[in-house]
Amino acid sequence: MKSLLLLSGLGVGAMVAELINIKRFLFPLVCLGLIATIGVSIYDWNTDIHLFNNMLRLDNFALLFTASLSLITLLWLIGAKKYIETETSISDKYALTMFTLLGAFIMVSYNNFTMLFIGIEILSISLYVLAGSKKNDLFSNEAALKYFLMGSFATGFLLFGIALIYGVTGSFHIDVVGEYCRANAGNIPTMFVAAIVLIIVGLAFKVSAAPFHFWAPDVYTGSPTMVASFMITVVKTAAIVAFLRLFFAAFGYIPGTWQAIISVITVLTMYIGNVTAVFQQNVKRMLAYSGVAHAGYLLIALVALTNLSGGAIFYYTLVYSIATLMAFHILYIVSDNKNEGVGFEAFNGLAKRNPLMALGITVSMLSLAGIPPLAGFFGKYYVFTAALEAGRYKLVILAVIASLISVYYYFKIIIAAYYHKSNKAPIELSPAHRFLYIASIFLLLFLALAPDFLIRWAK
């Protein structure tokens, strides 16, 4: 509850910052608020708090992801400060960021379909505005419109599915729905199965899973680069956790009705994401398709649905978010904030222009590709282990092949940075960006040292 109040207060405070002339203090205040949110999550550990007539449940699982999302947002904010404060509507961007994170918090702690819908809408509406925050940029306007139209359409599927669930069970509480599934596991009505399919469609859109991913490349490419990096990390994490929370607590009693559907979606997502990324010449668009592929890897843990699934998703999303954030922040600098993105040639000679940035993009790409000994390798290892425990051997083999495909396009950036020459001037980094890259590199190396210790927290 404290974390929700903190974020709400920060969001409202940012909205009125210009009225009371405290706009220049927003960055340190928001950073302190995020650090406080992490502290509150640690303080509430093992309390299992139920709020609003059990509509929200702040158990250890929710608190762990609350802290993780706060850390990701803090890292994003450090690198995005220049972008936020060199554009118009500074306080609005801080407020929308906090409200997006508030929606993400609700999505990882809901215990009722009503709260799931509220969380998705708080997050989505804020992002619709952020995606179109470059008002004079046609790409940004297009991204906002596409995201709004497609998001509204997907929400309709989700709401229809929730309505059918209520019609069958008479409740919006996922505990009650789970009890219904357990008691009627051998006699699930057709309307209930239809509801599950509709909910899968709605949530798969938020995760950007194929074939419901078609919005993601255009929206990520058209949105401001810093906004795209926030969307592809924080939003994807919140969406996959919402997916897991629902299916583990409610639909886990009837896996036969949905596992085949999710399995097909998983394979399509991995291969469409990776194969399409291979042919991209725009780095921003390549990273967008890479994000689609990683949604497929995350869905493997959902298909497995073992006791390891929650921990594997926590570790994977944390590592993936850190690596992706660093990649997008480096892209933002080398592209000189060109909203539509740049080609791989923008990274030519980066090792000489700025060795720290070259090291950062190398560690990021190697981690995303799952190359040992970086943390990304262990993220995939634990996701695949969860699937093997559930006997999903074919799915793991297909995932390994898909992962090998990704090596090609990730290494194109590394090769450009170290082996291609450039006549461009050296890049000078601000202290904030230097800190961000050093911290991110350290985390990707440090998290690889004790992955099992972190994963146990999510069990």
Backbone torsions as a table, in degrees:
resi	resn	phi	psi	omega
1	MET	NA	-40.0	-178.6
2	LYS	-61.9	-39.7	-179.4
3	SER	-66.1	-38.6	177.9
4	LEU	-65.2	-41.2	178.9
5	LEU	-67.0	-38.8	179.0
6	LEU	-61.1	-49.0	-178.3
7	LEU	-67.2	-40.4	177.3
8	SER	-60.8	-43.3	178.4
9	GLY	-63.0	-41.3	178.2
10	LEU	-64.7	-41.7	179.5
11	GLY	-63.6	-46.7	179.3
12	VAL	-66.5	-40.7	178.8
13	GLY	-61.0	-40.4	178.5
14	ALA	-65.3	-34.4	-179.3
15	MET	-64.2	-34.6	-177.0
16	VAL	-100.9	7.3	-175.0
17	ALA	-60.4	-38.9	-178.5
18	GLU	-71.8	-29.3	179.7
19	LEU	-68.6	-36.1	-177.7
20	ILE	-105.2	11.7	172.0
21	ASN	59.2	47.2	174.7
22	ILE	-120.8	21.7	-176.0
23	LYS	-58.2	-36.0	-177.3
24	ARG	-70.4	-14.5	179.6
25	PHE	-97.0	1.5	-173.6
26	LEU	-64.3	-44.0	-176.8
27	PHE	-58.6	-53.9	178.9
28	PRO	-63.8	-34.9	179.9
29	LEU	-65.5	-43.7	-179.8
30	VAL	-67.4	-41.2	177.6
31	CYS	-61.4	-44.8	177.6
32	LEU	-63.5	-38.1	178.2
33	GLY	-63.4	-39.9	178.3
34	LEU	-68.2	-39.5	176.6
35	ILE	-64.0	-40.7	177.7
36	ALA	-63.5	-37.0	178.3
37	THR	-63.7	-41.0	175.7
38	ILE	-61.7	-43.6	179.0
39	GLY	-62.8	-41.4	179.1
40	VAL	-63.9	-39.5	178.7
41	SER	-62.6	-39.5	177.3
42	ILE	-68.7	-39.6	-179.5
43	TYR	-64.1	-36.6	-177.7
44	ASP	-84.7	5.2	-176.5
45	TRP	-58.1	138.4	179.7
46	ASN	67.2	19.8	179.3
47	THR	-95.6	-29.9	179.5
48	ASP	50.5	68.0	-175.3
49	ILE	-86.3	134.1	175.7
50	HIS	-110.0	130.4	-175.3
51	LEU	-125.8	154.3	173.9
52	PHE	52.4	59.0	178.4
53	ASN	56.4	43.9	177.5
54	ASN	65.3	23.8	177.1
55	MET	-81.5	-25.0	173.5
56	LEU	-121.9	141.1	178.5
57	ARG	-131.9	110.2	-179.9
58	LEU	-93.4	72.7	174.8
59	ASP	-86.7	-178.2	-177.6
60	ASN	-60.6	-35.4	179.5
61	PHE	-61.6	-47.0	179.6
62	ALA	-67.0	-41.3	-179.1
63	LEU	-64.9	-35.9	179.7
64	LEU	-63.5	-44.5	-180.0
65	PHE	-75.4	-28.4	173.6
66	THR	-61.5	-45.5	177.3
67	ALA	-64.8	-42.1	-179.6
68	SER	-62.6	-46.5	179.9
69	LEU	-64.5	-35.8	177.8
70	SER	-65.7	-41.9	178.6
71	LEU	-64.1	-44.5	179.2
72	ILE	-61.1	-43.9	179.9
73	THR	-65.6	-37.6	178.1
74	LEU	-62.5	-45.2	177.6
75	LEU	-63.3	-41.6	178.8
76	TRP	-61.7	-42.6	-176.0
77	LEU	-65.0	-38.1	179.4
78	ILE	-60.5	-42.6	-179.9
79	GLY	-80.3	-23.3	-175.3
80	ALA	-95.2	0.8	-176.4
81	LYS	-56.7	-44.6	-178.8
82	LYS	-63.6	-43.2	179.3
83	TYR	-61.1	-46.2	-177.0
84	ILE	-64.0	-42.7	-170.6
85	GLU	-92.8	2.3	172.4
86	THR	-106.1	2.8	177.2
87	GLU	-110.4	172.0	177.1
88	THR	-78.3	168.3	176.8
89	SER	56.7	52.4	-176.2
90	ILE	-61.1	-50.9	-176.8
91	SER	-64.9	-32.9	178.5
92	ASP	-63.1	-40.4	-179.2
93	LYS	-65.9	-41.2	176.2
94	TYR	-61.9	-43.3	-178.6
95	ALA	-64.0	-45.9	-179.1
96	LEU	-64.8	-35.9	176.7
97	THR	-62.9	-44.0	-179.7
98	MET	-66.7	-37.7	179.2
99	PHE	-71.1	-34.9	174.4
100	THR	-60.9	-45.1	179.4
101	LEU	-66.0	-35.9	176.8
102	LEU	-61.1	-44.7	176.7
103	GLY	-61.1	-38.9	177.9
104	ALA	-63.8	-39.7	178.3
105	PHE	-60.3	-43.0	179.6
106	ILE	-65.4	-37.5	-179.3
107	MET	-67.0	-25.7	179.6
108	VAL	-94.4	-4.0	-177.2
109	SER	-128.5	7.3	-177.0
110	TYR	-69.8	150.7	173.5
111	ASN	-131.8	16.6	-175.7
112	ASN	-151.1	139.9	-178.0
113	PHE	-60.3	-31.1	178.5
114	THR	-62.1	-43.8	179.2
115	MET	-67.8	-34.5	176.2
116	LEU	-61.0	-45.4	-180.0
117	PHE	-64.8	-42.8	179.3
118	ILE	-62.0	-44.1	179.0
119	GLY	-61.1	-45.0	179.4
120	ILE	-62.0	-42.1	-177.8
121	GLU	-70.3	-40.7	176.7
122	ILE	-59.5	-45.2	179.6
123	LEU	-66.2	-47.1	-173.1
124	SER	-68.2	-45.6	-177.7
125	ILE	-61.8	-39.6	177.1
126	SER	-62.8	-39.5	-178.6
127	LEU	-73.1	-31.8	176.1
128	TYR	-57.1	-41.7	-179.2
129	VAL	-71.3	-44.3	-179.4
130	LEU	-62.9	-38.9	-180.0
131	ALA	-61.5	-33.4	179.4
132	GLY	-102.1	22.7	-174.0
133	SER	-70.2	-18.5	172.6
134	LYS	-88.8	86.3	-168.6
135	LYS	-63.7	-27.9	-177.7
136	ASN	-94.0	6.9	-178.5
137	ASP	-106.7	119.8	-178.0
138	LEU	-64.3	-34.1	178.9
139	PHE	-63.9	-41.9	179.1
140	SER	-66.1	-42.6	178.0
141	ASN	-62.2	-42.6	179.3
142	GLU	-64.1	-42.2	-179.7
143	ALA	-61.4	-44.0	-179.7
144	ALA	-63.6	-43.0	-178.6
145	LEU	-65.7	-45.3	179.5
146	LYS	-62.9	-43.5	-178.9
147	TYR	-64.8	-41.0	179.6
148	PHE	-64.5	-48.0	-177.4
149	LEU	-66.8	-47.4	-180.0
150	MET	-67.7	-38.4	178.4
151	GLY	-64.1	-41.4	178.3
152	SER	-64.6	-40.6	179.3
153	PHE	-63.6	-44.8	179.9
154	ALA	-66.0	-36.4	178.2
155	THR	-62.8	-32.8	176.5
156	GLY	-61.0	-43.1	176.2
157	PHE	-60.6	-45.4	-179.1
158	LEU	-60.8	-46.3	-178.4
159	LEU	-65.4	-38.7	178.2
160	PHE	-63.6	-41.9	177.3
161	GLY	-63.1	-42.5	178.4
162	ILE	-62.5	-40.6	179.4
163	ALA	-62.3	-41.0	178.1
164	LEU	-66.7	-38.1	176.3
165	ILE	-59.7	-44.6	178.5
166	TYR	-64.2	-37.9	179.3
167	GLY	-63.0	-32.5	-179.0
168	VAL	-84.9	-44.0	-172.1
169	THR	-99.1	-22.4	-177.8
170	GLY	76.3	18.5	-178.4
171	SER	-150.7	151.3	172.7
172	PHE	-98.2	-8.1	-178.6
173	HIS	-75.0	129.1	-177.7
174	ILE	-70.5	-22.5	174.6
175	ASP	-64.6	-43.5	179.5
176	VAL	-67.7	-40.8	177.2
177	VAL	-62.6	-41.0	177.3
178	GLY	-63.1	-39.8	177.9
179	GLU	-65.3	-38.8	177.0
180	TYR	-62.2	-44.5	179.4
181	CYS	-62.5	-40.2	-179.9
182	ARG	-65.6	-41.8	-176.5
183	ALA	-74.5	-25.2	-175.4
184	ASN	-120.6	30.1	-174.3
185	ALA	-56.9	-31.2	-178.1
186	GLY	-93.0	-0.6	-175.2
187	ASN	-145.7	57.4	-180.0
188	ILE	-79.8	124.6	-179.1
189	PRO	-67.7	155.7	-178.2
190	THR	-59.8	-37.0	-179.3
191	MET	-63.4	-34.2	179.0
192	PHE	-69.6	-40.8	177.5
193	VAL	-62.8	-42.0	177.2
194	ALA	-60.7	-38.7	178.8
195	ALA	-62.6	-42.4	179.4
196	ILE	-62.3	-42.4	179.6
197	VAL	-62.1	-43.7	179.8
198	LEU	-64.5	-39.9	178.5
199	ILE	-66.7	-38.4	176.7
200	ILE	-60.2	-42.9	178.8
201	VAL	-60.6	-46.4	-178.6
202	GLY	-63.6	-44.5	-178.6
203	LEU	-76.0	-33.2	177.8
204	ALA	-63.0	-33.0	175.8
205	PHE	-62.1	-45.1	-178.7
206	LYS	-65.7	-33.0	179.2
207	VAL	-79.9	-14.6	-173.1
208	SER	64.1	47.1	177.3
209	ALA	-92.7	140.6	179.2
210	ALA	-68.8	147.8	1.3
211	PRO	-89.4	24.7	-179.2
212	PHE	-106.4	27.2	-175.5
213	HIS	-99.0	-6.1	-166.7
214	PHE	-57.2	-22.7	179.5
215	TRP	-77.5	-30.4	-167.3
216	ALA	-61.3	-51.6	-177.9
217	PRO	-59.0	-43.0	-179.7
218	ASP	-67.2	-42.2	-178.1
219	VAL	-69.7	-44.6	179.5
220	TYR	-65.3	-38.1	-179.1
221	THR	-71.2	-39.4	-177.4
222	GLY	-79.4	-29.1	180.0
223	SER	-68.0	155.1	172.0
224	PRO	-52.0	140.0	-173.0
225	THR	-54.5	-41.0	179.8
226	MET	-66.7	-37.4	177.4
227	VAL	-67.1	-41.2	178.8
228	ALA	-60.4	-39.8	179.5
229	SER	-65.6	-34.0	177.5
230	PHE	-70.1	-42.3	-179.4
231	MET	-64.9	-43.6	-172.1
232	ILE	-76.7	-9.6	179.2
233	THR	-111.2	-66.2	-176.0
234	VAL	-63.5	-46.7	-177.2
235	VAL	-66.2	-43.4	-179.9
236	LYS	-63.4	-39.9	178.2
237	THR	-62.4	-48.6	-179.2
238	ALA	-61.7	-40.5	-177.1
239	ALA	-67.6	-42.6	-178.5
240	ILE	-70.0	-32.8	177.3
241	VAL	-69.8	-39.0	175.9
242	ALA	-61.3	-42.2	175.7
243	PHE	-56.2	-53.4	-175.8
244	LEU	-64.4	-42.4	-177.4
245	ARG	-60.6	-43.1	-179.1
246	LEU	-68.2	-48.1	-174.3
247	PHE	-74.1	-29.8	177.9
248	PHE	-73.9	-42.9	-174.9
249	ALA	-81.2	-31.0	-173.3
250	ALA	-115.1	-60.4	-170.9
251	PHE	-85.4	-2.2	178.7
252	GLY	-64.5	-19.7	178.9
253	TYR	-78.0	-15.3	-178.6
254	ILE	-130.6	58.3	-174.4
255	PRO	-62.3	-27.8	-177.0
256	GLY	-63.3	-21.1	-176.9
257	THR	-84.5	-14.6	-175.2
258	TRP	-136.1	-18.4	-174.9
259	GLN	-62.8	-36.4	179.6
260	ALA	-65.1	-39.5	179.1
261	ILE	-64.1	-47.9	-179.6
262	ILE	-64.5	-35.7	179.2
263	SER	-61.7	-44.8	178.4
264	VAL	-63.2	-44.5	178.6
265	ILE	-60.5	-40.7	-179.6
266	THR	-61.0	-49.1	-179.1
267	VAL	-64.3	-45.2	178.1
268	LEU	-58.9	-42.6	-177.5
269	THR	-64.3	-44.9	-179.8
270	MET	-62.7	-45.0	-173.5
271	TYR	-81.3	-39.9	176.2
272	ILE	-63.3	-43.1	179.0
273	GLY	-61.9	-50.4	-175.5
274	ASN	-72.2	-45.8	-177.2
275	VAL	-65.9	-41.4	179.7
276	THR	-67.9	-35.9	179.0
277	ALA	-62.5	-31.8	-179.5
278	VAL	-58.9	-34.6	-173.8
279	PHE	-93.7	3.0	-178.8
280	GLN	-81.0	138.2	174.5
281	GLN	-104.3	-11.6	177.6
282	ASN	-97.0	120.7	-174.0
283	VAL	-63.9	-39.3	179.9
284	LYS	-62.7	-42.1	178.3
285	ARG	-69.5	-35.5	176.1
286	MET	-61.8	-44.1	178.7
287	LEU	-65.9	-30.2	176.8
288	ALA	-65.5	-46.3	177.6
289	TYR	-68.3	-32.0	173.5
290	SER	-60.0	-41.1	177.1
291	GLY	-62.4	-36.3	175.7
292	VAL	-62.4	-45.5	-180.0
293	ALA	-61.2	-41.1	-179.7
294	HIS	-67.8	-29.0	172.9
295	ALA	-60.9	-36.3	176.9
296	GLY	-64.3	-43.2	177.9
297	TYR	-61.5	-40.6	179.7
298	LEU	-65.0	-36.1	-180.0
299	LEU	-67.3	-20.3	176.2
300	ILE	-59.5	-41.7	179.2
301	ALA	-65.6	-32.6	177.4
302	LEU	-69.5	-41.0	177.6
303	VAL	-62.7	-41.3	-179.6
304	ALA	-64.9	-47.5	178.0
305	LEU	50.0	53.0	174.2
306	THR	-105.5	179.7	178.2
307	ASN	-65.1	-18.3	179.5
308	LEU	-84.1	-15.3	-172.2
309	SER	-59.5	-47.5	-178.2
310	GLY	-61.1	-46.0	179.8
311	GLY	-66.1	-39.1	179.4
312	ALA	-64.1	-41.4	179.3
313	ILE	-68.1	-39.6	177.4
314	PHE	-59.7	-50.6	-177.6
315	TYR	-64.9	-44.4	-177.6
316	TYR	-63.0	-47.9	-177.7
317	THR	-64.7	-36.7	179.1
318	LEU	-65.1	-48.3	-178.8
319	VAL	-66.3	-45.9	179.6
320	TYR	-59.6	-42.1	-177.8
321	SER	-66.2	-42.6	179.9
322	ILE	-63.6	-46.1	-179.5
323	ALA	-65.1	-41.9	-178.0
324	THR	-69.6	-40.4	177.1
325	LEU	-58.7	-46.1	-179.1
326	MET	-62.9	-40.0	179.6
327	ALA	-63.5	-44.0	-179.6
328	PHE	-68.2	-37.6	179.2
329	HIS	-66.7	-38.5	176.9
330	ILE	-67.7	-40.6	176.3
331	LEU	-59.8	-40.0	179.9
332	TYR	-59.5	-39.6	-177.9
333	ILE	-75.4	-46.8	-176.4
334	VAL	-70.7	-22.0	-179.5
335	SER	-90.9	-0.8	-177.8
336	ASP	54.8	38.5	177.8
337	ASN	59.1	37.9	171.8
338	LYS	-79.2	115.1	-169.6
339	ASN	-62.3	-33.2	-177.0
340	GLU	-80.4	-5.6	179.0
341	GLY	91.9	177.3	-178.1
342	VAL	-137.5	170.9	178.4
343	GLY	-85.1	178.8	-178.2
344	PHE	-64.3	-22.6	-179.0
345	GLU	-65.3	-17.6	178.1
346	ALA	-64.8	-21.0	-179.8
347	PHE	-93.4	0.1	-179.4
348	ASN	-57.7	130.5	176.2
349	GLY	67.7	19.2	-177.5
350	LEU	-63.4	-28.8	179.7
351	ALA	-61.5	-31.6	178.1
352	LYS	-90.5	-32.9	-178.9
353	ARG	-69.8	-38.1	175.9
354	ASN	-162.3	99.8	-176.2
355	PRO	-58.7	-34.9	-179.6
356	LEU	-65.6	-42.5	178.0
357	MET	-65.0	-39.0	178.2
358	ALA	-63.5	-42.4	176.9
359	LEU	-64.0	-41.4	-179.3
360	GLY	-62.5	-46.2	-179.0
361	ILE	-69.1	-30.9	177.6
362	THR	-66.8	-48.8	178.9
363	VAL	-61.9	-40.5	179.2
364	SER	-61.7	-50.5	-177.8
365	MET	-65.4	-41.2	179.5
366	LEU	-65.6	-37.8	179.2
367	SER	-68.1	-43.9	178.6
368	LEU	-64.2	-32.6	178.4
369	ALA	-76.2	-15.1	179.6
370	GLY	81.6	35.2	-179.7
371	ILE	-89.3	126.3	177.1
372	PRO	-70.3	153.7	7.6
373	PRO	-98.5	23.5	-177.2
374	LEU	-74.9	163.3	-172.5
375	ALA	-63.5	-29.1	179.6
376	GLY	-59.7	-33.6	177.2
377	PHE	-62.1	-45.4	-178.7
378	PHE	-70.7	-29.7	174.8
379	GLY	-59.7	-48.8	178.1
380	LYS	-67.7	-36.5	-179.4
381	TYR	-59.0	-45.7	-177.3
382	TYR	-73.5	-33.1	174.5
383	VAL	-64.3	-44.5	178.9
384	PHE	-67.1	-35.9	178.3
385	THR	-63.1	-41.7	177.2
386	ALA	-59.4	-41.4	179.3
387	ALA	-68.1	-38.3	178.3
388	LEU	-65.6	-37.8	177.0
389	GLU	-61.1	-31.1	179.9
390	ALA	-89.3	3.2	178.4
391	GLY	79.5	19.3	-178.4
392	ARG	-91.3	62.8	-174.0
393	TYR	-68.6	-43.2	-179.5
394	LYS	-62.3	-39.3	180.0
395	LEU	-63.9	-39.8	179.0
396	VAL	-66.7	-41.5	178.8
397	ILE	-61.5	-44.3	177.9
398	LEU	-63.2	-37.0	-179.9
399	ALA	-67.7	-39.7	178.8
400	VAL	-63.9	-42.4	178.7
401	ILE	-63.5	-43.6	178.4
402	ALA	-61.7	-38.6	179.8
403	SER	-65.9	-35.8	177.7
404	LEU	-65.1	-35.4	177.6
405	ILE	-60.9	-37.8	-176.0
406	SER	-65.6	-25.3	-179.1
407	VAL	-57.1	-35.4	-176.6
408	TYR	-59.0	-53.6	-174.1
409	TYR	-79.6	-25.3	175.1
410	TYR	-68.7	-38.5	-178.0
411	PHE	-73.7	-17.7	176.4
412	LYS	-61.1	-37.5	178.5
413	ILE	-70.0	-43.1	-179.6
414	ILE	-63.0	-43.2	178.9
415	ILE	-62.2	-42.5	178.6
416	ALA	-61.9	-39.6	-176.6
417	ALA	-68.2	-34.7	-172.1
418	TYR	-108.4	-24.8	-171.4
419	TYR	-116.1	-10.9	177.6
420	HIS	-103.8	140.6	-176.7
421	LYS	-88.6	157.5	178.0
422	SER	-147.4	144.0	178.0
423	ASN	-96.8	5.4	-178.4
424	LYS	-71.9	156.5	-177.9
425	ALA	-71.1	156.0	175.4
426	PRO	-58.3	153.0	-178.4
427	ILE	-101.4	127.0	175.9
428	GLU	-97.6	128.4	-178.1
429	LEU	-98.8	145.7	172.4
430	SER	-74.4	158.5	177.2
431	PRO	-56.9	-34.6	-179.7
432	ALA	-64.6	-45.2	179.9
433	HIS	-69.0	-37.4	178.2
434	ARG	-61.9	-42.9	177.5
435	PHE	-63.5	-42.7	-179.0
436	LEU	-59.9	-45.3	-177.5
437	TYR	-69.2	-41.6	179.3
438	ILE	-64.5	-44.1	179.8
439	ALA	-63.5	-41.7	-178.6
440	SER	-67.2	-43.7	178.0
441	ILE	-61.7	-44.3	179.0
442	PHE	-60.4	-44.9	-178.5
443	LEU	-64.1	-40.3	-179.5
444	LEU	-68.1	-27.8	175.1
445	LEU	-83.0	-42.2	-177.1
446	PHE	-67.6	-41.5	-178.8
447	LEU	-64.8	-20.4	177.7
448	ALA	-77.5	-13.0	-176.2
449	LEU	-79.2	-33.0	-175.5
450	ALA	-141.4	58.2	-178.0
451	PRO	-64.5	-37.0	-177.8
452	ASP	-64.0	-35.9	178.6
453	PHE	-62.0	-42.3	179.4
454	LEU	-69.3	-39.9	-176.3
455	ILE	-65.6	-32.2	179.4
456	ARG	-61.9	-29.1	-179.1
457	TRP	-62.8	-29.1	-175.3
458	ALA	-90.3	1.6	-178.7
459	LYS	-85.0	NA	NA
